[in-house]
Amino acid sequence: MNALTYTYTRQHFAEVMKSVNKDHVPVVVTSQRGKPESLKHQITYCPERTAQTKKLLSLPTLPTMPVFMNTYQALAVLLV
């Protein structure tokens, strides 16, 4: 995770946004007057994915999935 100043981020906003979208690495924007904020790629931080992950981690044991299933198919089966 990179940390950038508010001033730098404002001056190079397009470049910073392209970097976040391309690399999927969050950027922390620091400020002298306030709390730091973060920029994250939408797919990297998605509340739906977080909820799915929490549900999977709460299972006592993960069910065995057929080899031909990909991750999204397996999640669909588990979340129904």
Kinemage of the C-alpha trace (Angstrom):
@kinemage 1
@onewidth
@group {chain A} dominant
@subgroup {mainchain}
@vectorlist {calphas} color= white
{ca met a 1} P 0.000 0.000 0.000
{ca asn a 2} L 1.361 3.370 -1.021
{ca ala a 3} L 1.002 6.554 1.034
{ca leu a 4} L 0.758 9.878 -0.791
{ca thr a 5} L 0.168 13.403 0.429
{ca tyr a 6} L -3.106 15.138 -0.344
{ca thr a 7} L -1.260 17.795 -2.342
{ca tyr a 8} L 0.558 15.243 -4.519
{ca thr a 9} L -2.640 13.263 -5.067
{ca arg a 10} L -4.542 16.396 -6.079
{ca gln a 11} L -1.809 17.493 -8.490
{ca his a 12} L -1.442 14.019 -10.059
{ca phe a 13} L -5.008 12.759 -9.643
{ca ala a 14} L -5.365 11.080 -13.058
{ca glu a 15} L -2.011 9.315 -12.666
{ca val a 16} L -2.879 8.091 -9.155
{ca met a 17} L -6.295 6.801 -10.254
{ca lys a 18} L -4.777 4.956 -13.229
{ca ser a 19} L -2.247 3.346 -10.890
{ca val a 20} L -4.958 2.213 -8.434
{ca asn a 21} L -7.064 0.758 -11.249
{ca lys a 22} L -4.163 -0.940 -13.021
{ca asp a 23} L -2.339 -2.395 -10.019
{ca his a 24} L -5.317 -2.954 -7.658
{ca val a 25} L -3.126 -1.595 -4.848
{ca pro a 26} L -4.826 0.790 -2.383
{ca val a 27} L -3.359 4.265 -1.892
{ca val a 28} L -3.517 6.064 1.453
{ca val a 29} L -3.925 9.823 1.105
{ca thr a 30} L -2.472 11.654 4.101
{ca ser a 31} L -3.423 15.115 5.270
{ca gln a 32} L -2.043 17.403 7.957
{ca arg a 33} L -5.526 18.401 9.135
{ca gly a 34} L -7.564 15.224 8.955
{ca lys a 35} L -7.563 11.475 9.126
{ca pro a 36} L -5.936 9.601 6.266
{ca glu a 37} L -8.261 8.357 3.518
{ca ser a 38} L -7.757 5.517 1.080
{ca leu a 39} L -8.399 4.976 -2.605
{ca lys a 40} L -9.200 1.398 -3.552
{ca his a 41} L -10.092 -0.333 -6.775
{ca gln a 42} L -13.789 -1.243 -6.808
{ca ile a 43} L -13.172 -4.940 -7.487
{ca thr a 44} L -10.435 -5.156 -4.849
{ca tyr a 45} L -12.728 -3.871 -2.105
{ca cys a 46} L -16.279 -4.947 -2.669
{ca pro a 47} L -18.727 -5.365 0.238
{ca glu a 48} L -20.385 -8.331 -1.498
{ca arg a 49} L -17.071 -10.179 -1.727
{ca thr a 50} L -16.285 -9.374 1.887
{ca ala a 51} L -19.637 -10.835 2.973
{ca gln a 52} L -19.040 -13.954 0.858
{ca thr a 53} L -15.593 -14.434 2.350
{ca lys a 54} L -16.933 -14.057 5.907
{ca lys a 55} L -19.618 -16.644 5.185
{ca leu a 56} L -17.069 -19.095 3.769
{ca leu a 57} L -14.717 -18.594 6.711
{ca ser a 58} L -17.539 -19.210 9.173
{ca leu a 59} L -18.172 -22.726 7.814
{ca pro a 60} L -16.712 -25.445 10.077
{ca thr a 61} L -15.325 -27.276 7.036
{ca leu a 62} L -15.465 -26.308 3.427
{ca pro a 63} L -17.527 -28.730 1.343
{ca thr a 64} L -15.730 -30.641 -1.372
{ca met a 65} L -16.373 -29.177 -4.792
{ca pro a 66} L -16.043 -31.030 -8.094
{ca val a 67} L -12.755 -30.274 -9.866
{ca phe a 68} L -14.493 -28.838 -12.930
{ca met a 69} L -16.033 -25.973 -10.938
{ca asn a 70} L -14.308 -22.620 -10.887
{ca thr a 71} L -14.280 -20.336 -7.859
{ca tyr a 72} L -17.384 -18.385 -8.856
{ca gln a 73} L -19.404 -21.552 -9.484
{ca ala a 74} L -18.315 -22.919 -6.105
{ca leu a 75} L -19.332 -19.681 -4.361
{ca ala a 76} L -22.706 -19.760 -6.078
{ca val a 77} L -23.307 -23.278 -4.770
{ca leu a 78} L -22.222 -22.374 -1.235
{ca leu a 79} L -24.217 -19.150 -1.031
{ca val a 80} L -27.560 -20.583 -2.158
